[in-house]
Amino acid sequence: ARENCKGKISDLAVVINAAEKKYISEKSWGSSGNKGYWIGLRVEGGKWKWVDGSYLTNNSWIQQPPSDGL
């Protein structure tokens, strides 16, 4: 997803507070009646981490524990 975004001269969203989350949710694109967006959140070293290197501090994005897929 990140490479796809970079090819369009953009990047995945990194959200640091509730106001930014609300903005992204309101401005997301529609597909088959559903809203959606890509965010730059991944598991690294057993912790949720944004693509800018900062750690997830607001767990409202995801309620599952981080897993490296192992």
LOMI-754051 format. One record per residue (C-alpha): residue number from 1; x, y, z negated; residue in three letters. Coordinates in nm, 3 decimals. Last residue first. Layout:
{n:NUM, east:X, north:Y, up:Z, res:ala}
...
REM end
This chain:
{n:70, east:0.407, north:-1.562, up:-1.342, res:leu}
{n:69, east:0.219, north:-1.274, up:-1.185, res:gly}
{n:68, east:0.416, north:-1.008, up:-1.372, res:asp}
{n:67, east:0.120, north:-0.978, up:-1.608, res:ser}
{n:66, east:0.000, north:-0.665, up:-1.786, res:pro}
{n:65, east:-0.296, north:-0.714, up:-2.020, res:pro}
{n:64, east:-0.638, north:-0.647, up:-1.873, res:gln}
{n:63, east:-0.846, north:-0.336, up:-1.941, res:gln}
{n:62, east:-0.730, north:-0.118, up:-1.654, res:ile}
{n:61, east:-0.759, north:0.250, up:-1.578, res:trp}
{n:60, east:-0.897, north:0.343, up:-1.921, res:ser}
{n:59, east:-0.565, north:0.232, up:-2.069, res:asn}
{n:58, east:-0.427, north:0.586, up:-2.095, res:asn}
{n:57, east:-0.051, north:0.581, up:-2.160, res:thr}
{n:56, east:0.067, north:0.399, up:-1.847, res:leu}
{n:55, east:0.444, north:0.427, up:-1.829, res:tyr}
{n:54, east:0.628, north:0.679, up:-1.612, res:ser}
{n:53, east:0.854, north:0.566, up:-1.327, res:gly}
{n:52, east:0.690, north:0.767, up:-1.045, res:asp}
{n:51, east:0.527, north:0.444, up:-0.920, res:val}
{n:50, east:0.328, north:0.423, up:-1.245, res:trp}
{n:49, east:0.410, north:0.151, up:-1.498, res:lys}
{n:48, east:0.204, north:-0.108, up:-1.684, res:trp}
{n:47, east:0.432, north:-0.313, up:-1.908, res:lys}
{n:46, east:0.567, north:-0.672, up:-1.894, res:gly}
{n:45, east:0.897, north:-0.568, up:-1.736, res:gly}
{n:44, east:0.717, north:-0.396, up:-1.450, res:glu}
{n:43, east:0.347, north:-0.425, up:-1.386, res:val}
{n:42, east:0.200, north:-0.188, up:-1.129, res:arg}
{n:41, east:0.011, north:0.139, up:-1.100, res:leu}
{n:40, east:0.037, north:0.365, up:-0.795, res:gly}
{n:39, east:-0.333, north:0.416, up:-0.734, res:ile}
{n:38, east:-0.529, north:0.318, up:-0.427, res:trp}
{n:37, east:-0.880, north:0.448, up:-0.379, res:tyr}
{n:36, east:-1.234, north:0.323, up:-0.354, res:gly}
{n:35, east:-1.597, north:0.419, up:-0.341, res:lys}
{n:34, east:-1.851, north:0.160, up:-0.239, res:asn}
{n:33, east:-2.138, north:0.204, up:0.006, res:gly}
{n:32, east:-1.970, north:-0.009, up:0.270, res:ser}
{n:31, east:-1.656, north:0.202, up:0.238, res:ser}
{n:30, east:-1.653, north:0.548, up:0.085, res:gly}
{n:29, east:-1.348, north:0.759, up:0.028, res:trp}
{n:28, east:-1.248, north:0.888, up:-0.314, res:ser}
{n:27, east:-1.292, north:1.255, up:-0.404, res:lys}
{n:26, east:-1.505, north:1.209, up:-0.719, res:glu}
{n:25, east:-1.292, north:0.927, up:-0.859, res:ser}
{n:24, east:-0.971, north:1.115, up:-0.783, res:ile}
{n:23, east:-1.099, north:1.428, up:-0.959, res:tyr}
{n:22, east:-1.224, north:1.231, up:-1.261, res:lys}
{n:21, east:-0.887, north:1.058, up:-1.299, res:lys}
{n:20, east:-0.710, north:1.394, up:-1.274, res:glu}
{n:19, east:-0.931, north:1.542, up:-1.548, res:ala}
{n:18, east:-0.882, north:1.232, up:-1.766, res:ala}
{n:17, east:-0.503, north:1.264, up:-1.771, res:asn}
{n:16, east:-0.177, north:1.150, up:-1.615, res:ile}
{n:15, east:-0.278, north:1.005, up:-1.280, res:val}
{n:14, east:-0.023, north:0.887, up:-1.026, res:val}
{n:13, east:-0.179, north:0.852, up:-0.682, res:ala}
{n:12, east:-0.008, north:0.650, up:-0.411, res:leu}
{n:11, east:0.192, north:0.847, up:-0.157, res:asp}
{n:10, east:0.150, north:1.066, up:0.150, res:ser}
{n:9, east:0.324, north:1.124, up:0.482, res:ile}
{n:8, east:0.104, north:0.874, up:0.665, res:lys}
{n:7, east:0.382, north:0.616, up:0.686, res:gly}
{n:6, east:0.439, north:0.684, up:0.316, res:lys}
{n:5, east:0.083, north:0.572, up:0.248, res:cys}
{n:4, east:0.129, north:0.241, up:0.429, res:asn}
{n:3, east:0.458, north:0.186, up:0.247, res:glu}
{n:2, east:0.280, north:0.243, up:-0.084, res:arg}
{n:1, east:0.000, north:0.000, up:0.000, res:ala}
REM end
